[in-house]
Amino acid sequence: MLRRTNILLSRNRLLQVVGLIAIWWACEALVQTLRLPVPGGVIGMAVLLLLLACGRIRSVWFSRGSAGLLDHMLLFFVPATMALLDHPELFSLTGLKILAVILVGTLLVMVGTALSVEVCFRWLSRHAG
């Protein structure tokens, strides 16, 4: 029975997407109940990471479903793109300032992540031997 469940979960994309939505929905309900200042999706990603790290769930159970969601990610951004049409000021100097802040912020996050990974890698290589 367990083997059958593993096969079903690893092959059925719809079931995987439903599982991801269930995790998100449960975490969203938790955020609403506890009045946490963090979005339910962020808590859901943390819970999913914790479950994967602990071995409670296998990555194969969600790989096809998550790949399917990533393939259609552009559709999730269509409403945000259409909102630009309601705010023409974003196509002026204000928009350039916002774009600069976004680009600088993204660059800082990427550099910070790279430096953190490098420091951790060096620390692990020093303490491994």
C-alpha positions, 0 to 999 in steps of 0.5 A: 500500500505504501509503495502504491501511494509513493508511485501515485504521488510521484506520477500524478501532477494534479495530486502534487499541485493539490498537495502544494495548495493544501500546504499553502492553505493550511499555513494561510489558515494558521497565519490568520488564526495566530494573526502572524505578520508573515504571509501564509505562502512564506510559512508554507515554504518554510514548512515544506522545506522543514518536511523535506529536510526531515524526510517526512515527505520526498521531493519526488512527491512534488517535483512534477507539480511544482515544475508545472506551476513554474512553467505557468508562472507568467500567468500569475504575473498578468494581473500585476502587469495589467495594473501598470496600465492603471498607473501611467506615472510608473512610465515616468521619472517615478517609474525609473526611480522605482526600477533603480531601487528594485535593481539595486535591491536585487543586486544587493540580495544576490551579492549578500547571498553569494557572500554568505554561501562563500563564507559558509563554504569556507567555514565548512571546508576549514572545519571538515578536516 
